[in-house]
Amino acid sequence: MELVLRNMTEDIVLRKIDQMKNGLDCCTCEHCRLDIASYALNRLPAKYVATTQGELLSRLDTLEPQFDATVMTVILQGAMIVKLHPRHK
Ligand SMILES: [Zn+2]
């Protein structure tokens, strides 16, 4: 199995945005989704792991609840900013 270097925070944030999508009260097209992700990722610590794709997915389920709460807070802030300043019409 080939090892890859991954920033787990990236997967965590994208997954969380998809889970929270309906409650975000802002546009969640691909452009806005990635804008929210960029906002969040610039404010959260990177969590790099050398892993295989399969192992990565199982690791994502072993997150500390505190980090999960922080991720949600930052995503909500990002959604608010994207809502105020969407980069498309
Ligand atoms: Zn949009």
PDB file of the backbone (N, CA, C, O) and the ligand in Angstrom, with CONECT records:
HET     ZN  A 101       1
ATOM      1  N   MET A   1       0.839  -1.208   0.000  1.00  0.00           N
ATOM      2  CA  MET A   1       0.000   0.000   0.000  1.00  0.00           C
ATOM      3  C   MET A   1       0.868   1.250   0.000  1.00  0.00           C
ATOM      4  O   MET A   1       1.821   1.362   0.770  1.00  0.00           O
ATOM      5  N   GLU A   2       0.527   2.168  -0.860  1.00  0.00           N
ATOM      6  CA  GLU A   2       1.334   3.376  -0.982  1.00  0.00           C
ATOM      7  C   GLU A   2       0.973   4.391   0.107  1.00  0.00           C
ATOM      8  O   GLU A   2      -0.198   4.675   0.362  1.00  0.00           O
ATOM      9  N   LEU A   3       2.012   4.918   0.730  1.00  0.00           N
ATOM     10  CA  LEU A   3       1.772   5.929   1.766  1.00  0.00           C
ATOM     11  C   LEU A   3       1.645   7.309   1.131  1.00  0.00           C
ATOM     12  O   LEU A   3       2.353   7.629   0.177  1.00  0.00           O
ATOM     13  N   VAL A   4       0.755   8.106   1.658  1.00  0.00           N
ATOM     14  CA  VAL A   4       0.630   9.484   1.202  1.00  0.00           C
ATOM     15  C   VAL A   4       0.732  10.413   2.409  1.00  0.00           C
ATOM     16  O   VAL A   4       0.433  10.021   3.537  1.00  0.00           O
ATOM     17  N   LEU A   5       1.156  11.642   2.156  1.00  0.00           N
ATOM     18  CA  LEU A   5       1.229  12.636   3.217  1.00  0.00           C
ATOM     19  C   LEU A   5      -0.035  13.475   3.142  1.00  0.00           C
ATOM     20  O   LEU A   5      -0.320  14.105   2.123  1.00  0.00           O
ATOM     21  N   ARG A   6      -0.774  13.474   4.212  1.00  0.00           N
ATOM     22  CA  ARG A   6      -2.045  14.191   4.175  1.00  0.00           C
ATOM     23  C   ARG A   6      -2.200  15.107   5.373  1.00  0.00           C
ATOM     24  O   ARG A   6      -1.785  14.780   6.485  1.00  0.00           O
ATOM     25  N   ASN A   7      -2.801  16.255   5.128  1.00  0.00           N
ATOM     26  CA  ASN A   7      -3.193  17.132   6.212  1.00  0.00           C
ATOM     27  C   ASN A   7      -4.619  16.727   6.596  1.00  0.00           C
ATOM     28  O   ASN A   7      -5.579  17.049   5.896  1.00  0.00           O
ATOM     29  N   MET A   8      -4.735  16.026   7.703  1.00  0.00           N
ATOM     30  CA  MET A   8      -6.051  15.506   8.108  1.00  0.00           C
ATOM     31  C   MET A   8      -7.055  16.625   8.331  1.00  0.00           C
ATOM     32  O   MET A   8      -8.256  16.437   8.137  1.00  0.00           O
ATOM     33  N   THR A   9      -6.562  17.791   8.740  1.00  0.00           N
ATOM     34  CA  THR A   9      -7.482  18.907   8.994  1.00  0.00           C
ATOM     35  C   THR A   9      -8.284  19.220   7.726  1.00  0.00           C
ATOM     36  O   THR A   9      -9.461  19.573   7.797  1.00  0.00           O
ATOM     37  N   GLU A  10      -7.629  19.084   6.566  1.00  0.00           N
ATOM     38  CA  GLU A  10      -8.307  19.359   5.310  1.00  0.00           C
ATOM     39  C   GLU A  10      -9.503  18.419   5.110  1.00  0.00           C
ATOM     40  O   GLU A  10     -10.595  18.861   4.751  1.00  0.00           O
ATOM     41  N   ASP A  11      -9.288  17.139   5.344  1.00  0.00           N
ATOM     42  CA  ASP A  11     -10.376  16.173   5.192  1.00  0.00           C
ATOM     43  C   ASP A  11     -11.469  16.404   6.229  1.00  0.00           C
ATOM     44  O   ASP A  11     -12.661  16.291   5.943  1.00  0.00           O
ATOM     45  N   ILE A  12     -11.024  16.734   7.447  1.00  0.00           N
ATOM     46  CA  ILE A  12     -11.975  16.966   8.532  1.00  0.00           C
ATOM     47  C   ILE A  12     -12.880  18.149   8.199  1.00  0.00           C
ATOM     48  O   ILE A  12     -14.098  18.083   8.368  1.00  0.00           O
ATOM     49  N   VAL A  13     -12.262  19.239   7.719  1.00  0.00           N
ATOM     50  CA  VAL A  13     -13.021  20.459   7.430  1.00  0.00           C
ATOM     51  C   VAL A  13     -14.003  20.231   6.279  1.00  0.00           C
ATOM     52  O   VAL A  13     -15.168  20.617   6.377  1.00  0.00           O
ATOM     53  N   LEU A  14     -13.542  19.606   5.186  1.00  0.00           N
ATOM     54  CA  LEU A  14     -14.430  19.389   4.045  1.00  0.00           C
ATOM     55  C   LEU A  14     -15.595  18.478   4.426  1.00  0.00           C
ATOM     56  O   LEU A  14     -16.736  18.699   4.020  1.00  0.00           O
ATOM     57  N   ARG A  15     -15.282  17.453   5.213  1.00  0.00           N
ATOM     58  CA  ARG A  15     -16.328  16.538   5.635  1.00  0.00           C
ATOM     59  C   ARG A  15     -17.343  17.247   6.537  1.00  0.00           C
ATOM     60  O   ARG A  15     -18.551  17.041   6.429  1.00  0.00           O
ATOM     61  N   LYS A  16     -16.814  18.081   7.421  1.00  0.00           N
ATOM     62  CA  LYS A  16     -17.685  18.789   8.358  1.00  0.00           C
ATOM     63  C   LYS A  16     -18.571  19.793   7.622  1.00  0.00           C
ATOM     64  O   LYS A  16     -19.745  19.943   7.960  1.00  0.00           O
ATOM     65  N   ILE A  17     -18.025  20.477   6.629  1.00  0.00           N
ATOM     66  CA  ILE A  17     -18.839  21.430   5.862  1.00  0.00           C
ATOM     67  C   ILE A  17     -19.993  20.680   5.202  1.00  0.00           C
ATOM     68  O   ILE A  17     -21.123  21.168   5.198  1.00  0.00           O
ATOM     69  N   ASP A  18     -19.723  19.502   4.646  1.00  0.00           N
ATOM     70  CA  ASP A  18     -20.783  18.737   3.999  1.00  0.00           C
ATOM     71  C   ASP A  18     -21.844  18.303   5.008  1.00  0.00           C
ATOM     72  O   ASP A  18     -23.034  18.266   4.693  1.00  0.00           O
ATOM     73  N   GLN A  19     -21.404  17.977   6.219  1.00  0.00           N
ATOM     74  CA  GLN A  19     -22.361  17.573   7.256  1.00  0.00           C
ATOM     75  C   GLN A  19     -23.217  18.755   7.707  1.00  0.00           C
ATOM     76  O   GLN A  19     -24.396  18.592   8.023  1.00  0.00           O
ATOM     77  N   MET A  20     -22.606  19.961   7.736  1.00  0.00           N
ATOM     78  CA  MET A  20     -23.287  21.138   8.285  1.00  0.00           C
ATOM     79  C   MET A  20     -24.049  21.933   7.221  1.00  0.00           C
ATOM     80  O   MET A  20     -24.845  22.815   7.544  1.00  0.00           O
ATOM     81  N   LYS A  21     -23.794  21.612   5.958  1.00  0.00           N
ATOM     82  CA  LYS A  21     -24.313  22.328   4.797  1.00  0.00           C
ATOM     83  C   LYS A  21     -25.694  22.954   4.963  1.00  0.00           C
ATOM     84  O   LYS A  21     -25.879  24.149   4.733  1.00  0.00           O
ATOM     85  N   ASN A  22     -26.664  22.129   5.366  1.00  0.00           N
ATOM     86  CA  ASN A  22     -28.052  22.605   5.419  1.00  0.00           C
ATOM     87  C   ASN A  22     -28.273  23.643   6.506  1.00  0.00           C
ATOM     88  O   ASN A  22     -29.228  24.417   6.437  1.00  0.00           O
ATOM     89  N   GLY A  23     -27.399  23.670   7.514  1.00  0.00           N
ATOM     90  CA  GLY A  23     -27.588  24.627   8.589  1.00  0.00           C
ATOM     91  C   GLY A  23     -26.733  25.867   8.444  1.00  0.00           C
ATOM     92  O   GLY A  23     -26.754  26.734   9.318  1.00  0.00           O
ATOM     93  N   LEU A  24     -25.976  25.973   7.355  1.00  0.00           N
ATOM     94  CA  LEU A  24     -25.004  27.065   7.255  1.00  0.00           C
ATOM     95  C   LEU A  24     -25.616  28.398   6.849  1.00  0.00           C
ATOM     96  O   LEU A  24     -25.011  29.445   7.081  1.00  0.00           O
ATOM     97  N   ASP A  25     -26.796  28.384   6.250  1.00  0.00           N
ATOM     98  CA  ASP A  25     -27.459  29.626   5.886  1.00  0.00           C
ATOM     99  C   ASP A  25     -26.599  30.487   4.963  1.00  0.00           C
ATOM    100  O   ASP A  25     -26.600  31.713   5.079  1.00  0.00           O
ATOM    101  N   CYS A  26     -25.874  29.859   4.058  1.00  0.00           N
ATOM    102  CA  CYS A  26     -25.168  30.617   3.018  1.00  0.00           C
ATOM    103  C   CYS A  26     -25.073  29.713   1.792  1.00  0.00           C
ATOM    104  O   CYS A  26     -25.360  28.519   1.867  1.00  0.00           O
ATOM    105  N   CYS A  27     -24.671  30.291   0.672  1.00  0.00           N
ATOM    106  CA  CYS A  27     -24.539  29.511  -0.556  1.00  0.00           C
ATOM    107  C   CYS A  27     -23.482  28.419  -0.329  1.00  0.00           C
ATOM    108  O   CYS A  27     -22.417  28.684   0.229  1.00  0.00           O
ATOM    109  N   THR A  28     -23.790  27.193  -0.768  1.00  0.00           N
ATOM    110  CA  THR A  28     -22.811  26.121  -0.594  1.00  0.00           C
ATOM    111  C   THR A  28     -22.442  25.501  -1.945  1.00  0.00           C
ATOM    112  O   THR A  28     -22.221  24.295  -2.045  1.00  0.00           O
ATOM    113  N   CYS A  29     -22.379  26.351  -2.990  1.00  0.00           N
ATOM    114  CA  CYS A  29     -21.882  25.859  -4.269  1.00  0.00           C
ATOM    115  C   CYS A  29     -20.399  25.519  -4.081  1.00  0.00           C
ATOM    116  O   CYS A  29     -19.813  25.847  -3.050  1.00  0.00           O
ATOM    117  N   GLU A  30     -19.801  24.867  -5.070  1.00  0.00           N
ATOM    118  CA  GLU A  30     -18.416  24.417  -4.916  1.00  0.00           C
ATOM    119  C   GLU A  30     -17.475  25.588  -4.598  1.00  0.00           C
ATOM    120  O   GLU A  30     -16.551  25.442  -3.797  1.00  0.00           O
ATOM    121  N   HIS A  31     -17.710  26.743  -5.224  1.00  0.00           N
ATOM    122  CA  HIS A  31     -16.863  27.910  -5.005  1.00  0.00           C
ATOM    123  C   HIS A  31     -16.935  28.363  -3.538  1.00  0.00           C
ATOM    124  O   HIS A  31     -15.909  28.563  -2.887  1.00  0.00           O
ATOM    125  N   CYS A  32     -18.159  28.518  -3.036  1.00  0.00           N
ATOM    126  CA  CYS A  32     -18.333  28.993  -1.660  1.00  0.00           C
ATOM    127  C   CYS A  32     -17.871  27.931  -0.654  1.00  0.00           C
ATOM    128  O   CYS A  32     -17.306  28.253   0.391  1.00  0.00           O
ATOM    129  N   ARG A  33     -18.123  26.662  -0.990  1.00  0.00           N
ATOM    130  CA  ARG A  33     -17.696  25.565  -0.117  1.00  0.00           C
ATOM    131  C   ARG A  33     -16.181  25.626   0.075  1.00  0.00           C
ATOM    132  O   ARG A  33     -15.681  25.480   1.190  1.00  0.00           O
ATOM    133  N   LEU A  34     -15.458  25.841  -1.022  1.00  0.00           N
ATOM    134  CA  LEU A  34     -13.996  25.881  -0.927  1.00  0.00           C
ATOM    135  C   LEU A  34     -13.516  27.177  -0.273  1.00  0.00           C
ATOM    136  O   LEU A  34     -12.474  27.192   0.383  1.00  0.00           O
ATOM    137  N   ASP A  35     -14.269  28.262  -0.447  1.00  0.00           N
ATOM    138  CA  ASP A  35     -13.923  29.506   0.240  1.00  0.00           C
ATOM    139  C   ASP A  35     -14.054  29.336   1.755  1.00  0.00           C
ATOM    140  O   ASP A  35     -13.204  29.796   2.518  1.00  0.00           O
ATOM    141  N   ILE A  36     -15.122  28.673   2.175  1.00  0.00           N
ATOM    142  CA  ILE A  36     -15.315  28.418   3.605  1.00  0.00           C
ATOM    143  C   ILE A  36     -14.192  27.508   4.110  1.00  0.00           C
ATOM    144  O   ILE A  36     -13.651  27.723   5.195  1.00  0.00           O
ATOM    145  N   ALA A  37     -13.851  26.498   3.319  1.00  0.00           N
ATOM    146  CA  ALA A  37     -12.780  25.577   3.703  1.00  0.00           C
ATOM    147  C   ALA A  37     -11.452  26.322   3.827  1.00  0.00           C
ATOM    148  O   ALA A  37     -10.699  26.075   4.769  1.00  0.00           O
ATOM    149  N   SER A  38     -11.150  27.230   2.896  1.00  0.00           N
ATOM    150  CA  SER A  38      -9.891  27.982   2.961  1.00  0.00           C
ATOM    151  C   SER A  38      -9.847  28.828   4.217  1.00  0.00           C
ATOM    152  O   SER A  38      -8.834  28.881   4.914  1.00  0.00           O
ATOM    153  N   TYR A  39     -10.962  29.490   4.494  1.00  0.00           N
ATOM    154  CA  TYR A  39     -11.030  30.322   5.703  1.00  0.00           C
ATOM    155  C   TYR A  39     -10.719  29.462   6.927  1.00  0.00           C
ATOM    156  O   TYR A  39      -9.892  29.829   7.762  1.00  0.00           O
ATOM    157  N   ALA A  40     -11.382  28.328   7.023  1.00  0.00           N
ATOM    158  CA  ALA A  40     -11.210  27.463   8.192  1.00  0.00           C
ATOM    159  C   ALA A  40      -9.789  26.914   8.268  1.00  0.00           C
ATOM    160  O   ALA A  40      -9.187  26.886   9.342  1.00  0.00           O
ATOM    161  N   LEU A  41      -9.255  26.478   7.128  1.00  0.00           N
ATOM    162  CA  LEU A  41      -7.937  25.837   7.142  1.00  0.00           C
ATOM    163  C   LEU A  41      -6.824  26.820   7.474  1.00  0.00           C
ATOM    164  O   LEU A  41      -5.781  26.419   7.993  1.00  0.00           O
ATOM    165  N   ASN A  42      -7.030  28.103   7.183  1.00  0.00           N
ATOM    166  CA  ASN A  42      -6.013  29.097   7.531  1.00  0.00           C
ATOM    167  C   ASN A  42      -6.025  29.417   9.017  1.00  0.00           C
ATOM    168  O   ASN A  42      -5.110  30.065   9.525  1.00  0.00           O
ATOM    169  N   ARG A  43      -7.055  28.966   9.710  1.00  0.00           N
ATOM    170  CA  ARG A  43      -7.169  29.285  11.129  1.00  0.00           C
ATOM    171  C   ARG A  43      -7.066  28.070  12.039  1.00  0.00           C
ATOM    172  O   ARG A  43      -7.063  28.207  13.262  1.00  0.00           O
ATOM    173  N   LEU A  44      -6.982  26.889  11.451  1.00  0.00           N
ATOM    174  CA  LEU A  44      -6.896  25.665  12.251  1.00  0.00           C
ATOM    175  C   LEU A  44      -5.488  25.076  12.131  1.00  0.00           C
ATOM    176  O   LEU A  44      -4.826  25.260  11.110  1.00  0.00           O
ATOM    177  N   PRO A  45      -5.033  24.375  13.162  1.00  0.00           N
ATOM    178  CA  PRO A  45      -3.707  23.751  13.074  1.00  0.00           C
ATOM    179  C   PRO A  45      -3.730  22.617  12.053  1.00  0.00           C
ATOM    180  O   PRO A  45      -4.712  21.881  11.957  1.00  0.00           O
ATOM    181  N   ALA A  46      -2.652  22.482  11.295  1.00  0.00           N
ATOM    182  CA  ALA A  46      -2.533  21.365  10.356  1.00  0.00           C
ATOM    183  C   ALA A  46      -2.238  20.101  11.155  1.00  0.00           C
ATOM    184  O   ALA A  46      -1.539  20.147  12.168  1.00  0.00           O
ATOM    185  N   LYS A  47      -2.772  18.980  10.696  1.00  0.00           N
ATOM    186  CA  LYS A  47      -2.501  17.696  11.355  1.00  0.00           C
ATOM    187  C   LYS A  47      -2.012  16.731  10.290  1.00  0.00           C
ATOM    188  O   LYS A  47      -2.793  15.989   9.694  1.00  0.00           O
ATOM    189  N   TYR A  48      -0.695  16.754  10.060  1.00  0.00           N
ATOM    190  CA  TYR A  48      -0.150  15.909   9.004  1.00  0.00           C
ATOM    191  C   TYR A  48       0.065  14.484   9.463  1.00  0.00           C
ATOM    192  O   TYR A  48       0.538  14.241  10.574  1.00  0.00           O
ATOM    193  N   VAL A  49      -0.285  13.543   8.603  1.00  0.00           N
ATOM    194  CA  VAL A  49      -0.016  12.134   8.868  1.00  0.00           C
ATOM    195  C   VAL A  49       0.484  11.483   7.582  1.00  0.00           C
ATOM    196  O   VAL A  49       0.070  11.848   6.482  1.00  0.00           O
ATOM    197  N   ALA A  50       1.388  10.507   7.744  1.00  0.00           N
ATOM    198  CA  ALA A  50       1.784   9.658   6.626  1.00  0.00           C
ATOM    199  C   ALA A  50       0.877   8.450   6.716  1.00  0.00           C
ATOM    200  O   ALA A  50       0.947   7.687   7.680  1.00  0.00           O
ATOM    201  N   THR A  51       0.036   8.271   5.733  1.00  0.00           N
ATOM    202  CA  THR A  51      -0.996   7.259   5.871  1.00  0.00           C
ATOM    203  C   THR A  51      -1.408   6.688   4.522  1.00  0.00           C
ATOM    204  O   THR A  51      -0.991   7.194   3.480  1.00  0.00           O
ATOM    205  N   THR A  52      -2.207   5.658   4.534  1.00  0.00           N
ATOM    206  CA  THR A  52      -2.837   5.172   3.302  1.00  0.00           C
ATOM    207  C   THR A  52      -4.257   5.710   3.292  1.00  0.00           C
ATOM    208  O   THR A  52      -4.793   6.093   4.332  1.00  0.00           O
ATOM    209  N   GLN A  53      -4.855   5.735   2.127  1.00  0.00           N
ATOM    210  CA  GLN A  53      -6.191   6.304   2.009  1.00  0.00           C
ATOM    211  C   GLN A  53      -7.181   5.628   2.966  1.00  0.00           C
ATOM    212  O   GLN A  53      -7.972   6.305   3.623  1.00  0.00           O
ATOM    213  N   GLY A  54      -7.134   4.312   3.041  1.00  0.00           N
ATOM    214  CA  GLY A  54      -8.063   3.584   3.902  1.00  0.00           C
ATOM    215  C   GLY A  54      -7.867   3.904   5.366  1.00  0.00           C
ATOM    216  O   GLY A  54      -8.830   4.064   6.116  1.00  0.00           O
ATOM    217  N   GLU A  55      -6.592   3.999   5.771  1.00  0.00           N
ATOM    218  CA  GLU A  55      -6.313   4.277   7.167  1.00  0.00           C
ATOM    219  C   GLU A  55      -6.752   5.693   7.524  1.00  0.00           C
ATOM    220  O   GLU A  55      -7.215   5.953   8.635  1.00  0.00           O
ATOM    221  N   LEU A  56      -6.600   6.602   6.564  1.00  0.00           N
ATOM    222  CA  LEU A  56      -6.977   7.998   6.799  1.00  0.00           C
ATOM    223  C   LEU A  56      -8.443   8.075   7.214  1.00  0.00           C
ATOM    224  O   LEU A  56      -8.794   8.757   8.176  1.00  0.00           O
ATOM    225  N   LEU A  57      -9.290   7.367   6.475  1.00  0.00           N
ATOM    226  CA  LEU A  57     -10.716   7.429   6.769  1.00  0.00           C
ATOM    227  C   LEU A  57     -11.029   6.909   8.167  1.00  0.00           C
ATOM    228  O   LEU A  57     -11.890   7.459   8.853  1.00  0.00           O
ATOM    229  N   SER A  58     -10.344   5.861   8.592  1.00  0.00           N
ATOM    230  CA  SER A  58     -10.643   5.365   9.934  1.00  0.00           C
ATOM    231  C   SER A  58     -10.093   6.306  11.002  1.00  0.00           C
ATOM    232  O   SER A  58     -10.659   6.416  12.090  1.00  0.00           O
ATOM    233  N   ARG A  59      -8.982   6.989  10.687  1.00  0.00           N
ATOM    234  CA  ARG A  59      -8.436   7.940  11.656  1.00  0.00           C
ATOM    235  C   ARG A  59      -9.345   9.143  11.845  1.00  0.00           C
ATOM    236  O   ARG A  59      -9.410   9.720  12.931  1.00  0.00           O
ATOM    237  N   LEU A  60     -10.044   9.516  10.783  1.00  0.00           N
ATOM    238  CA  LEU A  60     -10.913  10.686  10.865  1.00  0.00           C
ATOM    239  C   LEU A  60     -12.012  10.482  11.899  1.00  0.00           C
ATOM    240  O   LEU A  60     -12.576  11.445  12.420  1.00  0.00           O
ATOM    241  N   ASP A  61     -12.307   9.235  12.188  1.00  0.00           N
ATOM    242  CA  ASP A  61     -13.381   8.958  13.134  1.00  0.00           C
ATOM    243  C   ASP A  61     -12.900   8.906  14.577  1.00  0.00           C
ATOM    244  O   ASP A  61     -13.684   8.618  15.481  1.00  0.00           O
ATOM    245  N   THR A  62     -11.627   9.181  14.799  1.00  0.00           N
ATOM    246  CA  THR A  62     -11.100   9.099  16.153  1.00  0.00           C
ATOM    247  C   THR A  62     -10.672  10.473  16.664  1.00  0.00           C
ATOM    248  O   THR A  62      -9.702  10.596  17.412  1.00  0.00           O
ATOM    249  N   LEU A  63     -11.411  11.507  16.249  1.00  0.00           N
ATOM    250  CA  LEU A  63     -11.029  12.858  16.634  1.00  0.00           C
ATOM    251  C   LEU A  63     -11.511  13.231  18.025  1.00  0.00           C
ATOM    252  O   LEU A  63     -12.544  12.760  18.499  1.00  0.00           O
ATOM    253  N   GLU A  64     -10.741  14.081  18.655  1.00  0.00           N
ATOM    254  CA  GLU A  64     -11.158  14.556  19.960  1.00  0.00           C
ATOM    255  C   GLU A  64     -12.382  15.463  19.789  1.00  0.00           C
ATOM    256  O   GLU A  64     -12.417  16.284  18.872  1.00  0.00           O
ATOM    257  N   PRO A  65     -13.377  15.324  20.655  1.00  0.00           N
ATOM    258  CA  PRO A  65     -14.592  16.151  20.558  1.00  0.00           C
ATOM    259  C   PRO A  65     -14.262  17.645  20.604  1.00  0.00           C
ATOM    260  O   PRO A  65     -14.945  18.453  19.975  1.00  0.00           O
ATOM    261  N   GLN A  66     -13.230  18.004  21.339  1.00  0.00           N
ATOM    262  CA  GLN A  66     -12.879  19.423  21.454  1.00  0.00           C
ATOM    263  C   GLN A  66     -12.452  19.994  20.100  1.00  0.00           C
ATOM    264  O   GLN A  66     -12.816  21.116  19.747  1.00  0.00           O
ATOM    265  N   PHE A  67     -11.679  19.212  19.349  1.00  0.00           N
ATOM    266  CA  PHE A  67     -11.235  19.691  18.035  1.00  0.00           C
ATOM    267  C   PHE A  67     -12.435  19.808  17.100  1.00  0.00           C
ATOM    268  O   PHE A  67     -12.538  20.750  16.314  1.00  0.00           O
ATOM    269  N   ASP A  68     -13.330  18.844  17.199  1.00  0.00           N
ATOM    270  CA  ASP A  68     -14.538  18.847  16.405  1.00  0.00           C
ATOM    271  C   ASP A  68     -15.334  20.139  16.642  1.00  0.00           C
ATOM    272  O   ASP A  68     -15.843  20.747  15.700  1.00  0.00           O
ATOM    273  N   ALA A  69     -15.433  20.542  17.896  1.00  0.00           N
ATOM    274  CA  ALA A  69     -16.179  21.753  18.244  1.00  0.00           C
ATOM    275  C   ALA A  69     -15.478  22.989  17.681  1.00  0.00           C
ATOM    276  O   ALA A  69     -16.133  23.908  17.191  1.00  0.00           O
ATOM    277  N   THR A  70     -14.150  23.008  17.752  1.00  0.00           N
ATOM    278  CA  THR A  70     -13.384  24.131  17.209  1.00  0.00           C
ATOM    279  C   THR A  70     -13.597  24.229  15.703  1.00  0.00           C
ATOM    280  O   THR A  70     -13.791  25.321  15.169  1.00  0.00           O
ATOM    281  N   VAL A  71     -13.562  23.092  15.023  1.00  0.00           N
ATOM    282  CA  VAL A  71     -13.755  23.068  13.573  1.00  0.00           C
ATOM    283  C   VAL A  71     -15.123  23.639  13.217  1.00  0.00           C
ATOM    284  O   VAL A  71     -15.246  24.434  12.285  1.00  0.00           O
ATOM    285  N   MET A  72     -16.148  23.234  13.958  1.00  0.00           N
ATOM    286  CA  MET A  72     -17.496  23.725  13.677  1.00  0.00           C
ATOM    287  C   MET A  72     -17.594  25.231  13.860  1.00  0.00           C
ATOM    288  O   MET A  72     -18.227  25.918  13.058  1.00  0.00           O
ATOM    289  N   THR A  73     -16.969  25.746  14.916  1.00  0.00           N
ATOM    290  CA  THR A  73     -17.007  27.179  15.177  1.00  0.00           C
ATOM    291  C   THR A  73     -16.361  27.960  14.037  1.00  0.00           C
ATOM    292  O   THR A  73     -16.908  28.958  13.569  1.00  0.00           O
ATOM    293  N   VAL A  74     -15.197  27.499  13.596  1.00  0.00           N
ATOM    294  CA  VAL A  74     -14.480  28.210  12.535  1.00  0.00           C
ATOM    295  C   VAL A  74     -15.242  28.127  11.210  1.00  0.00           C
ATOM    296  O   VAL A  74     -15.243  29.084  10.435  1.00  0.00           O
ATOM    297  N   ILE A  75     -15.882  26.999  10.949  1.00  0.00           N
ATOM    298  CA  ILE A  75     -16.669  26.857   9.719  1.00  0.00           C
ATOM    299  C   ILE A  75     -17.858  27.831   9.740  1.00  0.00           C
ATOM    300  O   ILE A  75     -18.191  28.435   8.720  1.00  0.00           O
ATOM    301  N   LEU A  76     -18.490  27.976  10.909  1.00  0.00           N
ATOM    302  CA  LEU A  76     -19.616  28.909  11.017  1.00  0.00           C
ATOM    303  C   LEU A  76     -19.153  30.337  10.755  1.00  0.00           C
ATOM    304  O   LEU A  76     -19.852  31.105  10.094  1.00  0.00           O
ATOM    305  N   GLN A  77     -17.981  30.698  11.269  1.00  0.00           N
ATOM    306  CA  GLN A  77     -17.425  32.037  11.010  1.00  0.00           C
ATOM    307  C   GLN A  77     -17.165  32.201   9.510  1.00  0.00           C
ATOM    308  O   GLN A  77     -17.517  33.219   8.914  1.00  0.00           O
ATOM    309  N   GLY A  78     -16.551  31.194   8.922  1.00  0.00           N
ATOM    310  CA  GLY A  78     -16.245  31.241   7.488  1.00  0.00           C
ATOM    311  C   GLY A  78     -17.506  31.394   6.661  1.00  0.00           C
ATOM    312  O   GLY A  78     -17.526  32.152   5.691  1.00  0.00           O
ATOM    313  N   ALA A  79     -18.563  30.679   7.036  1.00  0.00           N
ATOM    314  CA  ALA A  79     -19.827  30.748   6.294  1.00  0.00           C
ATOM    315  C   ALA A  79     -20.413  32.150   6.384  1.00  0.00           C
ATOM    316  O   ALA A  79     -20.990  32.653   5.420  1.00  0.00           O
ATOM    317  N   MET A  80     -20.262  32.778   7.545  1.00  0.00           N
ATOM    318  CA  MET A  80     -20.778  34.130   7.737  1.00  0.00           C
ATOM    319  C   MET A  80     -20.051  35.110   6.811  1.00  0.00           C
ATOM    320  O   MET A  80     -20.671  35.970   6.186  1.00  0.00           O
ATOM    321  N   ILE A  81     -18.728  34.961   6.738  1.00  0.00           N
ATOM    322  CA  ILE A  81     -17.914  35.847   5.890  1.00  0.00           C
ATOM    323  C   ILE A  81     -18.257  35.630   4.414  1.00  0.00           C
ATOM    324  O   ILE A  81     -18.404  36.590   3.657  1.00  0.00           O
ATOM    325  N   VAL A  82     -18.384  34.364   4.015  1.00  0.00           N
ATOM    326  CA  VAL A  82     -18.698  34.064   2.617  1.00  0.00           C
ATOM    327  C   VAL A  82     -20.079  34.602   2.261  1.00  0.00           C
ATOM    328  O   VAL A  82     -20.310  35.059   1.141  1.00  0.00           O
ATOM    329  N   LYS A  83     -20.988  34.542   3.221  1.00  0.00           N
ATOM    330  CA  LYS A  83     -22.326  35.058   2.991  1.00  0.00           C
ATOM    331  C   LYS A  83     -22.302  36.570   2.771  1.00  0.00           C
ATOM    332  O   LYS A  83     -23.003  37.099   1.909  1.00  0.00           O
ATOM    333  N   LEU A  84     -21.488  37.247   3.564  1.00  0.00           N
ATOM    334  CA  LEU A  84     -21.374  38.709   3.447  1.00  0.00           C
ATOM    335  C   LEU A  84     -20.610  39.126   2.194  1.00  0.00           C
ATOM    336  O   LEU A  84     -20.922  40.142   1.573  1.00  0.00           O
ATOM    337  N   HIS A  85     -19.604  38.329   1.832  1.00  0.00           N
ATOM    338  CA  HIS A  85     -18.758  38.681   0.685  1.00  0.00           C
ATOM    339  C   HIS A  85     -18.644  37.517  -0.293  1.00  0.00           C
ATOM    340  O   HIS A  85     -17.550  36.991  -0.492  1.00  0.00           O
ATOM    341  N   PRO A  86     -19.751  37.105  -0.905  1.00  0.00           N
ATOM    342  CA  PRO A  86     -19.629  36.014  -1.887  1.00  0.00           C
ATOM    343  C   PRO A  86     -18.772  36.470  -3.068  1.00  0.00           C
ATOM    344  O   PRO A  86     -18.844  37.624  -3.492  1.00  0.00           O
ATOM    345  N   ARG A  87     -17.957  35.544  -3.594  1.00  0.00           N
ATOM    346  CA  ARG A  87     -17.065  35.935  -4.688  1.00  0.00           C
ATOM    347  C   ARG A  87     -17.699  35.697  -6.056  1.00  0.00           C
ATOM    348  O   ARG A  87     -17.012  35.696  -7.077  1.00  0.00           O
ATOM    349  N   HIS A  88     -19.016  35.494  -6.065  1.00  0.00           N
ATOM    350  CA  HIS A  88     -19.727  35.363  -7.339  1.00  0.00           C
ATOM    351  C   HIS A  88     -21.089  35.994  -7.185  1.00  0.00           C
ATOM    352  O   HIS A  88     -21.524  36.270  -6.067  1.00  0.00           O
ATOM    353  N   LYS A  89     -21.767  36.226  -8.289  1.00  0.00           N
ATOM    354  CA  LYS A  89     -23.093  36.840  -8.242  1.00  0.00           C
ATOM    355  C   LYS A  89     -24.137  35.784  -7.882  1.00  0.00           C
ATOM    356  O   LYS A  89     -25.325  36.095  -7.790  1.00  0.00           O
TER     357      LYS A  89
HETATM  358 ZN    ZN A 101     -21.744  30.127  -3.998  1.00  0.00          ZN2+
END
